[in-house]
Structures are given as C-alpha cells and as structure tokens.
Amino acid sequence: MEKHKILIDTDLGDDVDDAAALMLALNCPDLEILGITTVYKDTGKRRRMAEDLLRHWGRTEIPVHAGRGRALLEPMGGAVEEPLQYALLEAFRDDAEECFETAVDFILESVRREPELVILEMGCMTNLALAFSREPERMKKVRIIAMGGAFFNTAPEWNIVCDPEAVSIVAEQADNLVMMGLDVTKYLKVSSERLEEWHGRGSETMDYYLRGVDIFQKKTGYPITLHDVLLVAYLIDPQVVTLKRGRFSVELAGKLTRGTMVDRTNYYEIDPPVQGNFRFAEKVDLERFWSVMERYF
C-alpha cells in the first residue's frame, strides 16, 4: 500500500485530541507526515509544543511552522493566549523566541511539491484560507479532511466559531473537502478503563501524552474526547465513518447563529439532488475506530 503523504494544521496544546491524532499518525506506517503547521492564538508556543512532541518520538526531522494566530478579521497586535498545556515543555523552552508566520508559505510549497498531499485540518481554517487567497486554483484541488462544524443540529462549533470567514472561503472553493462534525466526534470519549490501560503501559511516549491529559483535566474538568483523531483514523480506514454529500454554507452573521453550518439543500423536493463535492461524516463506526486505535496508538 502506498503511503499517504500528509500535512497537519493544528491548534495543539489546548484540548488533548490534537496530540493524540499526531501520535496515531506517527505510529502508523501507512502515513508520512511531511510537516506540521500551527494555527490560532500563540502559534509560536504551539510550534514549540509540536517540536517537543516530535522530540519524544525521535522524529525531529519533521518540520514545524507557526501560522496565523488571529482570525482573518481580527486586528493584529497585542498579547495572545498561550496553550493550556504549555507547562508540558520541560526542555528547550524559550519564551523570548520571535515567532515568524511561515505556515502558509510551507503549505503552498508542500502542495506544489506533492500533488497527492492530504491536509488534515485540526484547528480553525485561517492558514488554509490564506493559502486559498494566494493560490486558489492550486489549493482547490487539494484533498482536505477537517474537524469542525455540526451538521445535524444548529449549535456553533469551536473550530468554526474561531474564524467563520476562513471556513467560508475554504468550504466555498475546495473541490475535495471532508468534514468531521462535532455531532459525530462527540462519541469518541475515552473511558476510565481505557485511560487506566494507557497508564499501565509504562511507555515514555504514552506517559508524556498522559501528563498533558492530566494538565487538561485539572484545568477544565472535561472528559477526554478524541475529536481530531477521527481524521487520522478515517485516512487509515475509510470505513470508520459513513460520509454524506451536502450543500452547506457558514453563517457569518446573527447573534446566535454566527459560525453555524447552514444546510442549503432544497428540501422542498423529495430526495433532492445535492450538487458539489462537499462531504461530511454522517456516523462513526465505534468498533472500527477503536480497532484502529488499538493497532497504532
């Protein structure tokens, strides 16, 4: 089987699903990570967290680039919030290091070099939108698998709310976009029994991940839910999810609805035809998902 060459755009360092997704990708021999880019808030510190994770895996040859830390319409300048798990960094931590936004350049260079590149979008789509604005014809052909949105209810989801304009640009222009919505990924909760099994492995890399889990749970009290991991699992085993074709737009206004995914299918018709290439996850096969996790995580 030919390897999938992937680029991961991530807001690593807040929730723990980004790190778990990176771990799964690093452990799967069918995936080749060509690079990692960071997005939203303090992307320089997110970059250093990604570099630290790669160091623990002995994969420091993988390049990491910091991207845009603010939404497209958000004014530049001023302080940005550091990642929730930044205390994980025990080595080569340099808070004074200047951060240059090189992610968009790297994304475009990677797309030019690797026509079959797959981009896994684990955060808001600001970096991707900037890449689309610079080279729309090239970017529209790229295969993108993203976590974001909700497609069976009207609730706004974090990755969309952080930069709705960016998602709108990508969703309107991309020819090959698949999205895994919160209404599907919310089922990927880690049980206490599974967490206990991970603690018992005695693995240095797993212990590193679990330190981040501990920080996250103490600060938030939230359960461990592997939203972003579904992107990687789907690439490894496409039957993990059932996809449905749809016609959705991002709501850019509205006091209660900004950032929601609006279904624009013509439901006045019986079995209405759906035009376009946009697809979203309709349901997840939990047995297959956890089978992938047990094999590679």
N, C-alpha and C positions, 0 to 999 in steps of 0.2 A: 504493500500500500504506500502510495506517495504521501510524503508529509505535507500537512497544511502549514503554510508559512503565515504567521500571524503577527499583528501589531496590536498591543493592548494600550488603550487610552483609559486612564483610571484616576479616581479620586481616593486612592489608597490612603488609609490612616485614620478614618473615622469609624465606619462600620467595619466588621471583620470579614465580610464576604469577598472583598477585593483580594485580600491576602490569600484567602482560601482558593480563589479562582486562579491566582498566579501559581500557587503550589500545585494545583491539579495540572495546569498547563506544563509546568516544569517537569513533572513526573511522568507525563505521557510521551512515549517515544514517537507517536504519530504527529506531534506538534512541534514546530520550530519557531521559537519566539525571536523575531528579528529586532524587536525593540519595544520599549515601554515609554509612553508619554503620560504626563500628569496634568490634571485639569482641576480647576476650582479652588478658591481660597489660596492658601500658601503653597503654591505648586513647587517652590524650591524645597521646602521641607518634605513634601510628598515625594519628590525626586530622591531625596536622601534616604527616605524610608524604603523606597523601592530598591535602591542600591544596597541598603543594609540587608534586605531580604535576599537579594541575589548573592550577596557575600556569604550568607549562611548556607546557601545551596551550592557554593563553589561555581557560580555562573556569572562572574563579574565581566565576562566578555560581552554580555548583552547590554547595548547602550540604553541609557535612560535620559529623557529630555523633559525639562519643565515647560509647561504650556501656559495658557491664559488663566489667570487667577480670578478674573471677574467676568460676569455676563456681558454679552455684546453691548447692551445699553447701559451698563453700569459705569459710572465715572471712574477713571483710573486714578491711582494715587491713594495714599493713606495706608493704615495698617490692615492686614488681613489675618483672619483667624488661623491658628496653627492646627494641624491634625490632632484629633482626640487621643491617638495612641503614640504621639511623638516621644513620650517618655521611654518607648522601647529602644530608642537609639542609645547604645552604650559606647559605641566606637565611632571614630572619625566624625563626631558631631561638631559642626562649625556654623553656628547661628549667624555669624557675620558674613558668611559667603554670599556674594552677589548672585542673584538668580537672573539668568537670561532666558527669555521665552523662545526656545528653539524648536519646540514641539511641532509647530505647523510646517516649518521647513523640512523637518525629518519625516513627517507624514508624507509630504509631497515627493520627497526624494525616494522614499520606500515604494510608493505607488508607481513611480516611473521605472524603478529598477525591477519590481516584481509585479507583473500584470495580474497574477493569480493571488495576490495578497488578500488576506481576510483581516478586517479590522474588528476587534472586539471592543465595543464602547461600554465601559462600566461606570461612567460618570455622566455629567451633563455634556452636551454636544458642542460646546464652544469651540474647541480646537478643530473639530470636523467642519463646522460652519465656516470658519476662517479659511480652511483648506478649500472648501467648495467655492468660496468667494474669489479665490485666486485662480483656481484651475477647475472650473465647473465641468467641462467636458470630460476631463480625465477622472475626476472624482465620482461622477455619476455612475461610472461603470464598476466601481469598487464594491466588493461584497462586504456588507456591514451587518454585524449582529450586535444588537444593543439591548441593554436592560433599561426599561423605562416605560412610563405610562400605565394606564389602566384601561382595559378595553371592554369590560363587562359592567362597569359602574361609572359614575361621574366624579369620582374622587381624583383630585390632583395628586401626582406622584413626584417625589423629591427630584429625581434626575431631570424631569421636565420643568418643574417649577423653578429650578435654579437658573435656567436660561431658555424660556419658551421660544424666543425668537430664533435661537440657534437650532433647536429641534425642528422648527417650521422650515427653515432653509434646507436642512438635510432631508426631511421627510418629503418635501415637495420636489426635490431634484434627484434623489438617489433612485437608481434603477433596480437595485438589489439590496433592499433593506428588510431585515427581520427583527422584530422587537419582542422581547420577553417582558410582559407586563406584570405589575405587582399582584394582580389578581390571580396569577399563576405561580409566581416565585414565592408568594407568602406561605405556600405549603411546604417549603424546603427547610423546615425547622429541625435543628439538631436536638435530639432527645438527650436527657440526662444520662441515659445508659450509654449512648454513643460517645458523649463527651467524656464519660468516665473511661471508656475503652481507649480513647485517644490519649488521655492522661497516663494510661498504663503502658504505653508503647515504649517509653524510655528512649525516644528518638530526639536528637538535638534539634532537628528542624521542626518537629511537631511541638516540642517544648517551647520553642521560640514563638510559634503561632499562638500557643495557648497563653503565653504571657500577654499577648495583645488581646486575646479574648477576656482575660481577667481584668485588664485595664478598662476595656469597653463595658463590661458588665457592671463593674463597680461605679463607673461614671454615669451610666444610663439606666441600668436595671432591665434592659431589653433582652429578649431571647436571642439566640444565635440563629439567624435565618440566612441561607446561602443564596441570596438573590443572584449575584453576579456569576456564581459558579455554574448556573444553568447555561450560560453562553458557551462555556468550555465543554460542558457535558454534551450539549447539542452538537458541537463540532466533532466530538469523539464518536457519538452515537446519535444520529439524526432522529432515531425513533423515540428518543427520550421525550420529545414533545410532538403534539399534533398542531400543525400550523393551519391558519385560515387566512384567506385573502380578504383584504378590506380596503376601504377608502376613508382615511382619517385625516383630519387637519387638527392643528394645535390651536386652542383658543388663546388669543393674545390679549384679550380684554376681559372685563367682567369682574365684579367684586368677589364673587365666589367661584368663578369658573376659569380664571386665568391659569393656564398650564394643564388644562384637561384635554384629553384626546376626544375629538368630536367625530362621531360616525356620520359620514355623508352619503351612505348608501341610500338609494331611492327605495325606501320600504313601502311606497305606495304600490309597487309591483310585487307580484307573487314570485318568489325565487328570483330576485333582481340580479342582473349581471353585475359583476364587480370588475371595473377596469383598473389597470395599473399593476405594478409589481410589488406593492407593499403587502407584507405578511406579518402576522402576529401569532403568538402562542395561544392556542385555544384551551389546551390542557396539558398536564405533565404526567408522564408515567413514573410514579414514585419508585416502583420496583426497579426499573431500568436506571433511573437516576442514581439510586443508592448502590446499584451494581457497579456503575462507573466509578463512584467514589471509593468503593471497597477495593477496586482494582488498582487505582492510581493515586489515591490520597493518603 
